[in-house]
Amino acid sequence: MPLDVFLNVWEQNAKYYSVLLGDKGDPAFARKLKNSIKPTIMKVLEDKPDIDLREIDYILEYTLTAMIGIMSYWFIKEKTLSRESLFSLMHRLMEDGIMKHLPL
C-alpha cells in the first residue's frame, strides 16, 4: 500500500482508529489492522522472482507496526507536524532507515 494511500485511509477513519488504538482501546485492533493490510501487499509481491515471503512477512510486520505507531502518535500530538512533514519523515525513515536520522 503506498504511503499516501495509508495516510488517506487513516485520516478517513481517524476518530475510530484513535479510540481503538488509544490507551483505553482494543489491544487486538492493531493486529487486526495489520492482518487486513498484509494480504494485499503480499499478493502483489508473491509473483516476484527470488522473494522470500517469510522474510517479507517480517518486513511488513515491522513496517506496519511502525506506521500504525507513528500515525497514532501524530493524532495524540494533535498533528503538530503537517501532513506533508509526516509523510516526508515516514518516507525518509523507510528509505534511509532510522539510524541515519539519529545524531549518534
C-alpha positions as a printed NumPy array, in Angstrom:
array([[  0.   ,   0.   ,   0.   ],
       [  1.556,   3.312,  -0.994],
       [  2.215,   5.635,   1.91 ],
       [ -0.175,   8.332,   0.712],
       [ -2.995,   5.766,   0.454],
       [ -2.223,   4.606,   4.002],
       [ -2.369,   8.2  ,   5.27 ],
       [ -5.646,   8.87 ,   3.444],
       [ -7.285,   5.739,   4.856],
       [ -6.002,   6.648,   8.306],
       [ -7.339,  10.196,   8.146],
       [-10.746,   8.995,   6.898],
       [-11.014,   6.647,   9.891],
       [ -9.043,   8.729,  12.395],
       [-11.723,   9.072,  15.043],
       [-12.213,   5.284,  15.168],
       [ -8.511,   4.41 ,  14.955],
       [ -7.629,   6.917,  17.661],
       [-10.089,   5.303,  20.049],
       [ -9.327,   1.703,  19.105],
       [ -5.551,   2.202,  19.262],
       [ -5.626,   4.504,  22.288],
       [ -4.879,   3.661,  25.897],
       [ -8.48 ,   2.56 ,  26.507],
       [ -8.935,   0.919,  23.116],
       [ -8.827,  -2.63 ,  21.871],
       [ -5.338,  -4.138,  22.236],
       [ -6.133,  -6.582,  19.42 ],
       [ -7.096,  -3.851,  16.953],
       [ -3.547,  -3.136,  15.75 ],
       [ -3.132,  -6.832,  14.927],
       [ -6.47 ,  -6.848,  13.073],
       [ -5.477,  -3.745,  11.139],
       [ -2.129,  -5.24 ,  10.11 ],
       [ -3.79 ,  -8.52 ,   9.177],
       [ -6.219,  -6.676,   6.926],
       [ -3.426,  -4.825,   5.091],
       [ -0.742,  -7.532,   4.834],
       [ -2.512,  -9.911,   2.426],
       [ -2.95 ,  -7.157,  -0.166],
       [  0.751,  -6.328,  -0.123],
       [  1.791,  -9.994,  -0.043],
       [ -0.378, -10.715,  -3.076],
       [  1.465,  -8.053,  -5.086],
       [  4.842,  -9.445,  -4.037],
       [  4.211, -13.181,  -4.292],
       [  4.836, -13.329,  -8.043],
       [  8.187, -11.549,  -7.85 ],
       [ 11.193, -13.788,  -8.516],
       [ 13.65 , -14.541,  -5.726],
       [ 11.382, -13.277,  -2.955],
       [ 11.418, -14.979,   0.42 ],
       [  7.805, -14.496,   1.519],
       [  8.66 , -15.473,   5.097],
       [ 11.171, -12.641,   5.254],
       [  8.742, -10.233,   3.563],
       [  6.183, -11.128,   6.23 ],
       [  8.603,  -9.95 ,   8.929],
       [  9.465,  -6.804,   6.992],
       [  5.782,  -5.968,   6.621],
       [  5.158,  -6.638,  10.309],
       [  7.953,  -4.234,  11.245],
       [  6.872,  -1.571,   8.766],
       [  3.154,  -1.719,   9.528],
       [  3.801,  -1.64 ,  13.277],
       [  5.922,   1.477,  12.808],
       [  3.366,   3.122,  10.523],
       [  0.484,   2.441,  12.896],
       [  2.575,   3.703,  15.81 ],
       [  3.626,   6.942,  14.154],
       [  0.11 ,   7.662,  12.896],
       [ -1.344,   7.062,  16.365],
       [  1.284,   9.341,  17.853],
       [  0.543,  12.023,  15.232],
       [ -3.098,  12.117,  16.321],
       [ -2.224,  12.033,  20.035],
       [  0.078,  15.009,  19.449],
       [ -2.811,  16.702,  17.607],
       [ -0.972,  16.776,  14.29 ],
       [  1.865,  19.027,  15.438],
       [  3.632,  18.096,  12.196],
       [  1.919,  18.935,   8.936],
       [  0.629,  16.017,   6.892],
       [  3.357,  16.71 ,   4.336],
       [  6.078,  16.745,   7.022],
       [  4.817,  13.491,   8.494],
       [  4.658,  11.909,   5.038],
       [  8.205,  13.059,   4.314],
       [  9.505,  11.784,   7.664],
       [  7.865,   8.381,   7.232],
       [  9.205,   8.116,   3.695],
       [ 12.755,   9.043,   4.779],
       [ 12.656,   6.563,   7.649],
       [ 11.52 ,   3.783,   5.328],
       [ 14.003,   4.663,   2.586],
       [ 17.078,   5.509,   4.69 ],
       [ 16.441,   3.686,   7.941],
       [ 16.268,   5.047,  11.44 ],
       [ 19.972,   5.201,  12.241],
       [ 20.678,   7.853,   9.602],
       [ 18.285,  10.202,  11.401],
       [ 19.717,   9.855,  14.902],
       [ 22.61 ,  12.117,  15.912],
       [ 24.928,   9.303,  17.013]])
